[in-house]
């Protein structure tokens, strides 16, 4: 009887051990799935209190100069090889660049109880532009280039589509992770703000955001870039704090789309 009792106890312990192993295995599977979801889900960041509308001082504007048409003579009876090349301006994107400033005040409506003065340069974090004057910065998330192409009607196969332009991945901008971006040409400040500058595509990463996980309208998008004070623009001529690109409706070089600007200030 003692032998049978010991055998039953051993068998019971083995069954309980098998059940425990299965439970541990199930917990590991659940934890793994959670980590996968955590890695790929766009988590919203609330920047509603930090981001405010910004006034603008608009300067000069221009576009890329298209290639002057070449010519050759056509002689009767001759067949001539002619390779034809052009460089032209994109109609899908527009660029902005310039300086940023901010002041901080305490008050009621437009009445000021106390003026703190100009914000330190380190307090101004991000420049945003959106077609929506009421873009919800309380639900700021990353956006896919496929969604941007779909909303603006850009064929993904075009070299200047969002999919083929915003190829810088895994950026963290305005505390939002996994942001898609495009590295714009700019020059480092060199010694101060003049001379000895170096061309770089790592200073200003123009990024794409949304205020919903499934953007379906141009009003669901915003575009932003980190502020880097006193660099030199892509021409190496002017001192700038930001460079940014935004999509434009596809009505050609005359197409105009209104954008509203915002600053993220601590």
Secondary structure, DSSP 8 states (H G I E B T S, - for coil): -HHHHHHHHHHHHHHHHHHHHHHHHHHHHHHHHHHHHHHHS---B--TTTEEE----------------------TT-------------SSEEEEEE----EEEEEETTEEEEEEEE--GGGEEEEEEES-TT--GGGBEE--HHHHHHHHT--TTSTTSHHHH--EEEEEETTEEEEEEEEEEEE---STTSSS--EEEEEEEEEEEESSTT--SGGGEEEEEE--TTEE-TTS-SEESEEEEEE--SS-TT-----EEEEEE-
